[in-house]
């Protein structure tokens, strides 16, 4: 488990991270969302022990990570600006990491290079941005660490490669103790892989939510009523997040259990009422608007 308690970090007087507190459970895929400059990379560097917080603490499995080689050995960090040894090939990098990560699986790494059509003896400097991203993920997966921190990992990958990487993560989660933390500026990229998401804005955490819980507790309802009185009575009994009306059609975003919501609406004789699935993007827009933020301006 990764626990951050009120951590802060400044660079030349500029607050990069401001009073962040989050809990990342073992065995879940955690998404860290935010625009460039929101503090995602700084947070990951502190979580991996590269940087020390100015104040507060960050614990990995209840242990301080900074200057703790035993804890760092369980973390593989893929930065947005990946570093490879000068003139190195993929096999050179695998040998390099094998010296530090004792569970590095060289046989599997070579097999995965073949599946991704990456040449093991070709210089990495000749790789495209997407190929370098793929290589970093393969190195990280084959290091067999408990935690894997990915900073904009899907940026630069084509849709097919993005799905392939997500499939690899799903397989790792099913087979071993594995917790990936994925930072991205694009919420849509993480919708079908993350179990929970934290949104960063101007160095602080705007919110942290379990995605399944969110999806079960907020719904989009479209409905039409016979009379204004029926409509008013039905809406009064709902926990409304947002309500819009075009002509006689009400489009409602409502919190609660869907069975209870629909039962309450049906008590007031609607002409028409149905539930429509919300995307993760729509859920977060609704949640952050209630909190007084326009998330569309922050991360889309």
Backbone bond lengths (Angstrom), bond angles and torsions (degrees), N, CA, C in turn:
res aa  C-N    CA-C-N  psi(-1)  N-CA   C-N-CA  omega(-1)  CA-C   N-CA-C  phi
1 X - - - 1.460 - - 1.529 109.55 -
2 X 1.313 115.65 141.84 1.459 121.39 177.75 1.523 107.86 -110.62
3 X 1.315 115.64 126.10 1.464 120.53 -178.41 1.521 109.48 -127.33
4 X 1.312 115.79 121.90 1.464 121.28 174.75 1.520 108.09 -110.78
5 X 1.334 116.09 126.03 1.463 121.75 -178.16 1.523 110.43 -118.61
6 X 1.335 115.87 102.21 1.468 122.88 173.35 1.536 112.44 51.15
7 X 1.334 115.97 49.27 1.462 118.89 -178.26 1.539 110.42 -84.62
8 X 1.329 114.44 144.81 1.455 122.60 -179.68 1.521 109.44 -135.58
9 X 1.336 115.83 147.33 1.454 120.07 177.24 1.522 109.43 -151.30
10 X 1.348 115.13 129.43 1.459 121.44 177.36 1.518 110.34 -119.44
11 X 1.332 115.48 149.21 1.454 122.15 172.23 1.524 107.31 -127.53
12 X 1.329 116.20 115.31 1.468 121.23 -179.29 1.526 111.85 52.14
13 X 1.328 114.64 42.63 1.457 120.29 176.77 1.518 114.90 82.64
14 X 1.337 117.50 -4.54 1.466 120.91 179.66 1.524 109.17 -96.40
15 X 1.322 117.00 127.51 1.465 121.74 -179.08 1.532 109.81 -76.91
16 X 1.330 116.35 108.95 1.460 120.95 177.04 1.521 110.68 -85.88
17 X 1.331 115.70 -37.48 1.461 122.40 177.52 1.515 108.00 -132.17
18 X 1.330 115.79 130.90 1.456 120.23 -172.74 1.522 110.62 -129.81
19 X 1.335 115.60 105.33 1.464 122.44 171.91 1.530 112.63 53.11
20 X 1.336 115.84 51.60 1.468 119.90 179.10 1.527 110.07 -85.64
21 X 1.316 115.43 130.95 1.464 122.56 172.47 1.522 107.83 -132.79
22 X 1.331 116.73 117.18 1.467 121.18 177.41 1.522 109.03 -143.10
23 X 1.334 114.97 156.58 1.462 122.32 174.11 1.518 108.20 -126.06
24 X 1.326 116.38 123.03 1.460 121.81 179.75 1.527 107.81 -114.05
25 X 1.319 115.52 114.54 1.462 121.03 -175.42 1.526 111.75 -77.62
26 X 1.312 115.89 151.25 1.462 121.15 176.94 1.525 109.97 -65.68
27 X 1.331 115.37 142.30 1.457 120.73 174.77 1.507 114.88 79.06
28 X 1.348 118.08 9.99 1.452 120.22 176.40 1.527 109.35 -114.20
29 X 1.319 115.62 156.63 1.458 120.98 173.21 1.521 106.73 -95.98
30 X 1.327 115.91 116.57 1.456 120.69 -176.28 1.517 109.41 -106.32
31 X 1.315 116.55 126.48 1.452 121.81 178.27 1.513 110.93 -101.37
32 X 1.317 116.06 132.75 1.463 122.72 178.48 1.523 106.98 -113.35
33 X 1.337 115.41 110.34 1.454 121.05 -171.66 1.520 110.50 -108.41
34 X 1.329 116.67 141.16 1.458 119.97 175.44 1.516 111.09 171.05
35 X 1.317 116.11 155.98 1.459 120.74 178.21 1.527 110.00 -69.18
36 X 1.314 116.27 170.05 1.461 120.24 173.46 1.526 109.01 -59.24
37 X 1.328 116.25 132.04 1.455 120.47 -178.54 1.504 114.43 89.95
38 X 1.344 117.16 2.29 1.470 120.12 -178.84 1.523 112.43 -77.20
39 X 1.344 117.55 -17.18 1.458 120.78 178.95 1.515 114.50 112.86
40 X 1.343 117.49 6.28 1.462 120.55 -176.58 1.523 112.22 -61.72
41 X 1.333 116.23 -51.42 1.467 120.31 -176.64 1.526 111.21 -64.98
42 X 1.318 116.88 -40.01 1.466 120.18 178.79 1.517 110.54 -63.24
43 X 1.323 116.72 -41.64 1.463 119.85 177.74 1.526 110.93 -61.16
44 X 1.335 117.69 -46.11 1.462 120.54 -179.27 1.522 111.43 -63.98
45 X 1.316 117.44 -36.84 1.470 120.01 178.39 1.531 110.91 -66.52
46 X 1.313 117.57 -35.69 1.462 119.75 176.10 1.522 110.66 -71.75
47 X 1.338 116.76 -39.47 1.470 120.36 -179.92 1.520 111.69 -65.94
48 X 1.340 116.88 -28.90 1.464 120.37 179.79 1.521 112.38 -91.43
49 X 1.337 117.57 -2.27 1.456 120.75 176.98 1.511 114.60 86.05
50 X 1.330 117.38 9.25 1.465 120.56 177.49 1.529 109.95 -74.13
51 X 1.326 116.31 -40.03 1.463 122.46 178.87 1.523 109.93 -116.97
52 X 1.322 115.39 152.68 1.459 120.97 176.30 1.531 108.93 -105.08
53 X 1.326 118.04 131.43 1.464 119.15 177.05 1.532 111.11 -60.49
54 X 1.324 116.31 146.74 1.462 119.78 174.28 1.519 110.63 -69.34
55 X 1.325 115.64 -33.80 1.465 121.55 176.35 1.518 108.42 -154.17
56 X 1.340 115.57 165.03 1.453 120.26 -173.23 1.517 110.57 80.10
57 X 1.321 116.30 -177.19 1.468 119.40 -179.61 1.517 110.10 -142.48
58 X 1.335 114.34 150.83 1.456 120.82 174.01 1.523 107.74 -127.16
59 X 1.334 115.34 124.56 1.460 122.40 -174.43 1.522 110.23 -117.14
60 X 1.319 116.01 138.72 1.456 122.31 173.00 1.521 106.76 -117.71
61 X 1.321 116.01 117.22 1.470 121.60 -173.36 1.537 110.86 53.33
62 X 1.335 114.54 42.62 1.464 124.08 175.64 1.531 113.31 67.30
63 X 1.325 116.57 18.34 1.467 120.60 178.88 1.522 110.11 -123.86
64 X 1.330 115.90 144.72 1.455 120.60 174.77 1.525 109.10 -62.38
65 X 1.327 116.31 134.98 1.455 119.30 -176.52 1.531 112.09 -92.86
66 X 1.322 118.25 -30.42 1.464 120.74 -176.14 1.526 110.81 -66.28
67 X 1.321 116.46 127.83 1.465 124.17 -178.52 1.530 112.73 56.95
68 X 1.325 116.19 33.15 1.459 122.05 177.18 1.529 107.40 -121.44
69 X 1.337 116.15 95.41 1.464 120.71 -173.38 1.523 112.68 -64.36
70 X 1.327 117.54 -30.95 1.465 120.31 -179.61 1.523 110.99 -66.45
71 X 1.322 116.66 -41.08 1.466 120.63 178.40 1.527 110.08 -71.26
72 X 1.333 116.88 -42.22 1.468 120.39 -179.76 1.529 111.95 -61.65
73 X 1.326 116.96 -28.63 1.462 120.51 179.99 1.526 112.22 -66.80
74 X 1.335 116.78 -13.34 1.459 121.37 177.98 1.523 112.18 -101.29
75 X 1.336 116.65 11.33 1.466 121.55 -177.83 1.519 110.25 -126.43
76 X 1.319 117.03 129.89 1.464 121.41 171.45 1.514 106.80 -115.75
77 X 1.327 116.01 121.82 1.459 121.77 -174.75 1.522 110.22 -111.79
78 X 1.322 116.06 121.78 1.466 121.71 175.53 1.519 107.49 -105.94
79 X 1.314 116.85 107.86 1.461 120.59 -178.42 1.526 110.20 -79.54
80 X 1.316 115.21 163.17 1.464 119.99 178.25 1.529 110.41 -65.21
81 X 1.330 116.54 -38.09 1.471 120.78 175.78 1.531 107.99 -103.65
82 X 1.333 114.74 81.86 1.460 121.00 -172.99 1.529 112.31 -58.96
83 X 1.316 114.78 144.08 1.465 120.01 178.76 1.525 109.31 -112.47
84 X 1.302 115.82 131.44 1.464 121.91 173.17 1.524 107.92 -126.76
85 X 1.307 116.88 150.47 1.458 121.38 178.93 1.530 109.83 -59.64
86 X 1.333 118.08 145.68 1.469 121.10 -179.33 1.534 111.28 -56.30
87 X 1.324 114.89 131.61 1.475 122.68 177.59 1.524 113.32 61.13
88 X 1.340 117.76 19.11 1.461 120.85 -177.45 1.524 111.47 -77.36
89 X 1.323 114.51 153.25 1.466 122.73 170.39 1.532 107.49 -104.22
90 X 1.334 118.53 168.28 1.464 119.66 175.15 1.524 113.27 -55.29
91 X 1.322 117.88 -38.81 1.465 120.54 179.75 1.529 110.82 -68.81
92 X 1.327 117.07 -34.25 1.464 119.96 176.09 1.534 110.14 -62.51
93 X 1.337 116.41 -43.61 1.457 120.35 -179.35 1.529 110.99 -67.03
94 X 1.325 116.46 -36.34 1.460 119.63 178.23 1.530 110.51 -64.14
95 X 1.324 117.31 -41.79 1.471 120.73 177.78 1.529 110.62 -64.92
96 X 1.333 115.22 -38.16 1.465 120.44 178.51 1.527 110.40 -61.00
97 X 1.325 116.81 -48.90 1.464 120.50 -178.33 1.524 112.35 -71.03
98 X 1.312 116.63 -29.89 1.463 119.55 179.93 1.531 111.71 -63.44
99 X 1.321 116.75 -28.99 1.462 120.53 178.29 1.531 112.03 -68.16
100 X 1.329 116.73 -23.59 1.473 120.06 -178.16 1.525 112.12 -104.05
101 X 1.328 116.28 -44.36 1.467 120.42 -179.19 1.528 108.55 -93.62
102 X 1.317 115.60 105.28 1.463 120.40 -169.86 1.526 113.21 -67.35
103 X 1.345 117.07 -19.79 1.469 119.69 179.84 1.539 112.22 -98.37
104 X 1.320 116.74 12.66 1.469 119.53 -179.42 1.531 109.56 -59.43
105 X 1.350 115.57 128.34 1.466 122.07 -175.48 1.529 109.28 -100.45
106 X 1.325 116.40 95.35 1.461 121.47 -176.65 1.524 111.68 -67.13
107 X 1.334 117.29 -38.29 1.468 120.57 -179.61 1.522 110.66 -62.93
108 X 1.315 115.99 -45.94 1.462 119.90 179.26 1.525 110.79 -65.19
109 X 1.317 116.51 -38.46 1.462 120.13 179.96 1.531 110.74 -59.13
110 X 1.326 116.62 -45.40 1.458 120.04 -179.34 1.531 110.96 -65.80
111 X 1.344 116.14 -36.36 1.468 119.61 177.19 1.530 110.92 -65.02
112 X 1.342 116.56 -41.28 1.456 120.51 -178.35 1.525 111.82 -70.97
113 X 1.333 116.80 -32.34 1.461 119.22 174.22 1.528 110.20 -58.09
114 X 1.323 116.00 -43.02 1.460 120.38 179.20 1.519 112.16 -63.61
115 X 1.344 116.55 -42.22 1.462 119.98 -179.26 1.525 111.51 -65.24
116 X 1.338 116.37 -33.98 1.457 120.13 179.87 1.534 111.94 -91.93
117 X 1.317 116.62 2.26 1.465 122.90 177.77 1.530 112.02 58.72
118 X 1.309 114.64 43.26 1.463 121.06 175.30 1.524 107.84 -106.71
119 X 1.310 116.64 129.18 1.465 120.91 -177.26 1.530 110.23 -80.07
120 X 1.325 116.11 124.02 1.454 121.41 -175.33 1.512 114.68 -66.80
121 X 1.323 117.69 -26.07 1.467 120.88 -176.13 1.535 112.78 -108.53
122 X 1.307 116.22 9.93 1.468 120.20 177.74 1.527 109.62 -87.83
123 X 1.327 117.83 140.26 1.455 120.65 -179.50 1.527 110.62 -65.55
124 X 1.329 115.42 134.10 1.464 121.13 -175.66 1.524 111.21 -66.16
125 X 1.316 117.53 -25.78 1.466 120.36 179.28 1.527 111.98 -61.79
126 X 1.335 117.15 -19.00 1.471 120.59 178.91 1.527 111.81 -91.67
127 X 1.334 117.45 -2.52 1.464 121.33 -179.56 1.529 110.38 -78.20
128 X 1.321 116.06 151.93 1.459 121.46 171.84 1.527 109.23 -75.17
129 X 1.332 115.87 169.24 1.464 120.50 177.83 1.523 111.12 -58.01
130 X 1.331 116.55 -43.99 1.459 120.23 179.82 1.520 112.60 -64.17
131 X 1.332 116.99 -39.20 1.469 120.95 178.93 1.525 110.84 -65.36
132 X 1.336 116.77 -38.01 1.458 120.18 177.50 1.525 111.15 -65.15
133 X 1.337 116.55 -38.65 1.462 120.39 176.82 1.522 110.55 -62.66
134 X 1.323 115.81 -45.04 1.462 119.99 178.73 1.530 110.62 -59.05
135 X 1.331 115.63 -46.08 1.455 120.72 -179.00 1.525 111.15 -60.13
136 X 1.325 116.62 -43.08 1.463 120.09 179.75 1.517 111.17 -60.85
137 X 1.328 116.50 -42.14 1.469 120.15 179.38 1.524 110.72 -64.04
138 X 1.323 116.99 -43.53 1.474 120.05 179.98 1.528 110.84 -63.49
139 X 1.318 117.49 -41.10 1.466 120.59 177.06 1.524 110.01 -62.35
140 X 1.326 116.10 -42.78 1.457 120.03 -179.30 1.508 113.00 -65.20
141 X 1.322 116.50 -44.70 1.468 120.30 179.98 1.524 110.88 -63.93
142 X 1.338 116.69 -42.74 1.469 120.21 -177.18 1.525 112.99 -75.04
143 X 1.342 117.31 -13.63 1.462 119.97 174.28 1.523 111.12 -71.18
144 X 1.346 116.01 -18.55 1.475 121.31 176.13 1.522 112.89 57.59
145 X 1.306 116.69 38.98 1.465 120.16 175.62 1.525 109.38 -82.65
146 X 1.304 114.62 161.38 1.468 120.26 179.10 1.525 111.11 -72.49
147 X 1.348 116.10 -36.16 1.462 120.76 -177.55 1.526 110.23 -120.03
148 X 1.326 115.02 143.56 1.455 120.38 177.35 1.524 107.78 -135.65
149 X 1.321 115.96 120.01 1.464 121.82 -178.59 1.529 108.65 -104.86
150 X 1.303 116.00 124.30 1.463 121.38 -174.03 1.522 109.72 -122.65
151 X 1.308 116.83 116.38 1.458 122.06 -179.24 1.526 109.03 -101.41
152 X 1.343 116.12 106.72 1.464 122.55 -178.27 1.530 111.38 55.85
153 X 1.324 116.01 43.26 1.467 121.13 -175.50 1.521 112.54 -63.24
154 X 1.329 117.97 -34.93 1.457 119.93 -175.83 1.525 112.94 -86.55
155 X 1.320 116.24 -8.51 1.462 120.44 177.40 1.520 109.13 -68.03
156 X 1.314 117.07 122.67 1.461 120.21 -179.56 1.516 113.58 98.72
157 X 1.341 117.26 -8.11 1.465 120.04 177.49 1.524 109.81 -92.63
158 X 1.328 116.45 139.72 1.456 118.54 175.28 1.531 108.43 -75.21
159 X 1.342 118.00 165.43 1.481 120.15 -175.48 1.527 114.09 -55.27
160 X 1.327 117.97 -38.10 1.464 120.15 -179.10 1.529 110.93 -66.43
161 X 1.342 116.72 -44.24 1.458 120.72 179.68 1.533 111.00 -67.70
162 X 1.332 116.00 -35.26 1.460 120.01 178.48 1.527 110.20 -61.10
163 X 1.329 116.21 -43.67 1.463 120.00 178.63 1.521 111.30 -67.34
164 X 1.327 116.50 -35.73 1.467 120.00 179.05 1.526 110.75 -64.02
165 X 1.339 116.77 -42.68 1.461 120.67 178.83 1.528 110.52 -64.83
166 X 1.329 117.32 -42.05 1.459 120.73 178.04 1.530 111.13 -61.68
167 X 1.327 116.40 -37.31 1.467 120.61 178.21 1.523 110.97 -65.74
168 X 1.337 116.33 -39.07 1.468 120.29 177.10 1.524 110.04 -61.75
169 X 1.323 116.69 -45.74 1.465 120.47 179.44 1.524 110.74 -60.35
170 X 1.335 116.65 -42.65 1.468 120.50 179.73 1.523 110.73 -61.33
171 X 1.334 116.52 -40.19 1.462 120.24 178.52 1.516 112.13 -66.00
172 X 1.333 116.88 -41.51 1.464 120.32 178.54 1.525 111.28 -62.82
173 X 1.321 116.22 -42.14 1.467 120.72 -179.80 1.516 111.41 -62.75
174 X 1.335 116.29 -34.36 1.458 120.32 -178.54 1.528 112.52 -76.19
175 X 1.339 116.77 -26.75 1.452 120.16 -170.74 1.524 115.03 -102.63
176 X 1.349 117.84 -21.36 1.459 117.91 -175.61 1.525 111.16 -153.08
177 X 1.315 115.80 176.73 1.464 122.28 178.43 1.525 107.99 -77.06
178 X 1.318 115.94 103.06 1.459 120.65 -170.30 1.523 109.43 -144.03
179 X 1.330 116.37 130.27 1.463 121.36 -179.41 1.525 109.56 -133.59
180 X 1.333 117.72 100.89 1.462 119.95 175.99 1.531 111.89 -88.88
181 X 1.327 115.78 138.88 1.459 122.66 173.87 1.519 106.13 -116.76
182 X 1.334 116.28 119.71 1.459 120.96 -171.68 1.525 109.67 -118.17
183 X 1.318 116.25 117.58 1.464 121.68 177.23 1.517 109.42 -95.57
184 X 1.333 115.76 135.66 1.458 120.06 179.46 1.518 109.70 -154.58
185 X 1.324 115.86 154.57 1.458 120.33 173.18 1.521 110.50 -92.00
186 X 1.332 117.07 -0.51 1.459 121.52 -174.20 1.525 111.20 -122.68
187 X 1.303 115.92 107.51 1.458 121.99 -179.03 1.523 111.97 -61.77
188 X 1.326 116.87 -34.86 1.471 120.21 -176.73 1.528 111.71 -63.14
189 X 1.335 117.41 -31.58 1.462 120.53 -178.77 1.528 112.31 -65.91
190 X 1.336 116.67 -25.05 1.457 120.73 -172.18 1.521 113.83 -104.28
191 X 1.337 116.67 -4.11 1.465 120.37 -171.16 1.521 112.82 -58.06
192 X 1.324 117.59 -39.91 1.460 119.45 -172.95 1.534 113.27 -97.23
193 X 1.323 117.50 11.88 1.470 118.43 -179.53 1.520 113.45 -127.10
194 X 1.332 118.26 -28.58 1.470 121.07 -172.27 1.526 112.75 -84.95
195 X 1.322 114.86 145.40 1.462 121.31 172.68 1.516 110.97 -89.64
196 X 1.317 116.71 -34.38 1.462 120.94 177.17 1.521 108.52 -147.36
197 X 1.332 115.20 159.18 1.453 121.04 -173.63 1.518 109.72 -138.90
198 X 1.344 115.44 140.53 1.454 120.84 171.00 1.515 108.65 -117.95
199 X 1.326 116.41 134.72 1.467 120.77 179.20 1.516 108.93 -103.10
200 X 1.332 116.18 124.86 1.461 122.16 176.73 1.520 109.72 -102.48
201 X 1.327 115.38 140.76 1.458 120.72 176.42 1.519 108.99 -148.27
202 X 1.323 115.39 123.14 1.463 121.84 179.57 1.534 111.86 52.47
203 X 1.350 115.05 41.80 1.453 120.52 173.68 1.501 116.10 88.14
204 X 1.332 118.03 -9.50 1.458 120.57 -178.48 1.515 111.70 -118.77
205 X 1.343 116.03 163.28 1.458 121.01 178.49 1.522 109.00 -86.14
206 X 1.330 115.03 117.60 1.454 120.20 178.31 1.522 110.29 -74.40
207 X 1.326 115.83 -43.01 1.463 120.44 175.81 1.518 110.13 -164.73
208 X 1.349 115.51 157.42 1.457 122.64 173.18 1.517 107.07 -131.87
209 X 1.331 116.93 126.66 1.451 120.59 -173.81 1.521 111.16 -138.70
210 X 1.337 115.47 144.31 1.457 122.12 169.03 1.527 107.57 -80.30
211 X 1.333 117.05 123.95 1.459 119.97 -171.74 1.521 112.91 -66.86
212 X 1.330 117.12 -41.65 1.460 119.12 -178.84 1.523 110.49 -64.47
213 X 1.312 115.79 -41.22 1.468 120.16 177.69 1.527 110.63 -62.31
214 X 1.338 115.90 -41.54 1.458 119.83 178.34 1.520 111.25 -61.97
215 X 1.327 116.44 -44.84 1.457 120.10 -176.85 1.527 111.98 -66.20
216 X 1.331 116.61 -30.72 1.467 120.43 -179.61 1.515 112.37 -81.19
217 X 1.329 118.01 -15.71 1.456 120.37 -171.74 1.520 114.86 -118.38
218 X 1.317 117.82 9.32 1.458 120.35 174.42 1.523 107.82 -143.77
219 X 1.335 115.57 134.90 1.466 119.77 -170.52 1.522 110.96 -141.97
220 X 1.326 114.53 154.16 1.453 121.78 175.31 1.526 108.14 -103.75
221 X 1.322 116.89 125.46 1.455 121.85 -178.27 1.519 109.41 -123.24
222 X 1.328 116.43 133.36 1.454 121.26 170.57 1.522 108.84 -112.57
223 X 1.323 116.36 132.86 1.454 118.63 -175.81 1.530 111.50 -154.85
224 X 1.345 115.46 153.01 1.465 123.92 176.71 1.526 107.40 -131.13
225 X 1.334 116.31 135.92 1.461 120.54 -178.49 1.528 111.15 -114.26
226 X 1.331 114.59 159.42 1.466 120.34 -177.79 1.520 112.03 -73.19
227 X 1.332 116.78 -37.45 1.460 120.29 -177.97 1.524 110.66 -135.36
228 X 1.341 117.79 156.35 1.463 120.43 175.06 1.525 112.56 -59.02
229 X 1.319 116.53 -30.31 1.468 120.43 179.69 1.528 110.47 -67.58
230 X 1.340 116.40 -44.16 1.471 119.87 177.11 1.530 110.58 -61.57
231 X 1.313 115.93 -42.98 1.462 121.15 -179.77 1.523 111.24 -61.57
232 X 1.334 116.56 -47.63 1.461 120.51 -179.60 1.512 112.42 -61.57
233 X 1.335 116.53 -41.92 1.466 120.70 -179.39 1.520 111.27 -67.34
234 X 1.347 116.74 -39.07 1.462 120.11 -179.80 1.525 111.23 -66.80
235 X 1.330 117.02 -45.69 1.463 120.72 -178.08 1.519 111.62 -68.54
236 X 1.311 116.41 -31.33 1.465 119.39 -179.59 1.524 111.75 -63.93
237 X 1.326 116.73 -28.81 1.458 120.41 -178.00 1.521 114.34 -88.43
238 X 1.342 117.66 4.61 1.462 121.27 -177.18 1.518 111.46 -105.87
239 X 1.343 115.45 151.60 1.466 121.56 173.05 1.527 107.11 -89.30
240 X 1.327 115.82 83.96 1.448 121.48 -172.45 1.527 111.87 -79.50
241 X 1.321 115.46 132.66 1.456 121.84 170.14 1.527 109.03 -94.21
242 X 1.325 115.35 -38.89 1.457 120.97 -177.52 1.515 109.13 -155.76
243 X 1.317 117.42 143.38 1.461 121.48 177.86 1.520 109.59 -139.22
244 X 1.333 116.21 130.46 1.459 122.16 176.04 1.517 108.49 -130.42
245 X 1.329 116.17 150.66 1.455 120.10 -179.94 1.513 110.18 -137.45
246 X 1.326 115.82 128.89 1.457 122.53 174.52 1.515 107.50 -126.23
247 X 1.330 115.49 112.10 1.448 119.23 -173.33 1.519 109.15 64.53
248 X 1.305 117.09 -123.49 1.469 120.89 177.82 1.523 112.73 -97.79
249 X 1.361 117.41 -4.63 1.472 121.20 -175.88 1.521 111.45 -86.98
250 X 1.334 115.99 120.67 1.457 122.57 174.02 1.518 109.64 -94.21
251 X 1.324 116.46 129.52 1.461 121.64 171.41 1.522 106.91 -113.91
252 X 1.335 115.50 114.71 1.460 121.57 -171.21 1.515 110.93 -118.69
253 X 1.310 116.78 138.92 1.464 122.20 167.48 1.515 106.30 -107.10
254 X 1.345 115.30 120.24 1.465 120.27 -167.83 1.522 110.49 -130.43
255 X 1.321 116.92 138.13 1.461 121.74 173.45 1.526 109.83 -90.14
256 X 1.356 115.33 147.30 1.450 120.37 175.71 1.510 112.12 130.21
257 X 1.333 116.86 -175.23 1.459 122.28 178.19 1.522 108.79 -83.43
258 X 1.324 116.15 134.68 1.452 120.58 -171.93 1.522 112.22 -61.45
259 X 1.329 118.01 -37.67 1.469 119.93 179.83 1.521 111.37 -62.60
260 X 1.341 115.58 -41.79 1.457 120.02 -179.70 1.529 111.10 -69.92
261 X 1.330 116.59 -37.83 1.462 120.69 178.92 1.532 110.50 -62.41
262 X 1.335 116.53 -49.62 1.454 120.46 -177.48 1.525 111.42 -67.18
263 X 1.327 116.55 -35.98 1.468 119.53 177.81 1.524 110.54 -63.45
264 X 1.350 116.66 -40.87 1.459 120.52 178.79 1.516 112.01 -64.90
265 X 1.330 117.25 -40.55 1.467 121.28 178.58 1.530 110.63 -66.40
266 X 1.332 116.73 -42.68 1.467 120.86 -176.86 1.524 113.24 -67.28
267 X 1.328 117.67 -17.81 1.468 120.68 175.73 1.522 111.86 -65.26
268 X 1.328 116.82 -19.57 1.462 120.93 -173.54 1.537 112.30 -110.83
269 X 1.325 115.12 29.13 1.468 122.60 169.46 1.529 114.35 52.14
270 X 1.331 117.93 57.32 1.471 118.77 178.38 1.527 110.81 -69.89
271 X 1.312 115.22 147.55 1.464 119.98 172.12 1.526 109.37 -71.01
272 X 1.326 113.70 -34.14 1.472 120.39 -175.90 1.515 108.25 -154.16
273 X 1.345 117.78 136.28 1.472 121.84 175.98 1.519 109.13 -156.63
274 X 1.334 116.16 128.06 1.466 119.74 176.58 1.521 110.55 -150.96
275 X 1.334 114.61 154.85 1.459 122.11 178.14 1.518 109.29 -97.21
276 X 1.336 115.80 136.01 1.462 122.08 178.74 1.526 108.43 -120.03
277 X 1.315 116.29 133.66 1.462 120.35 -177.45 1.524 110.89 -63.26
278 X 1.328 115.50 138.73 1.460 121.83 175.38 1.515 109.72 -95.20
279 X 1.314 116.72 141.23 1.458 119.74 170.72 1.521 108.45 -78.58
280 X 1.328 115.71 163.65 1.459 120.07 177.05 1.523 110.50 -59.65
281 X 1.325 116.35 -38.19 1.455 120.48 178.68 1.526 110.84 -59.98
282 X 1.332 116.94 -45.72 1.467 121.28 -179.82 1.522 111.43 -64.62
283 X 1.333 116.50 -37.23 1.467 120.15 178.71 1.516 110.46 -62.81
284 X 1.332 116.54 -47.31 1.462 119.62 -177.59 1.527 111.70 -69.20
285 X 1.320 116.97 -35.25 1.458 119.28 175.97 1.525 109.49 -60.14
286 X 1.321 116.68 -45.12 1.464 120.80 -179.48 1.522 111.33 -64.32
287 X 1.335 116.42 -45.58 1.464 120.27 -177.04 1.529 111.85 -64.52
288 X 1.313 116.27 -41.93 1.466 119.02 -176.14 1.523 112.01 -77.33
289 X 1.315 117.35 -29.63 1.461 119.40 174.96 1.526 110.64 -63.37
290 X 1.346 115.83 -38.28 1.460 120.13 176.86 1.526 110.17 -63.38
291 X 1.348 116.40 -36.16 1.467 120.91 179.71 1.526 112.58 -78.47
292 X 1.332 116.19 -2.91 1.462 119.58 176.32 1.515 114.24 95.38
293 X 1.341 117.75 16.22 1.458 121.18 -179.99 1.524 109.64 -119.81
294 X 1.316 116.17 149.73 1.454 121.65 172.89 1.520 107.42 -102.09
295 X 1.331 115.89 94.04 1.470 120.56 -174.44 1.518 112.15 -62.64
296 X 1.343 116.62 -26.07 1.466 119.41 179.94 1.528 110.82 -60.73
297 X 1.317 116.49 -30.51 1.472 120.64 179.03 1.534 110.96 -82.82
298 X 1.356 116.69 -15.26 1.457 119.58 -175.33 1.521 112.84 -92.37
299 X 1.349 117.72 -42.74 1.462 118.38 -169.94 1.511 114.66 -132.78
300 X 1.315 119.62 4.57 1.452 119.56 178.17 1.520 110.31 -116.40
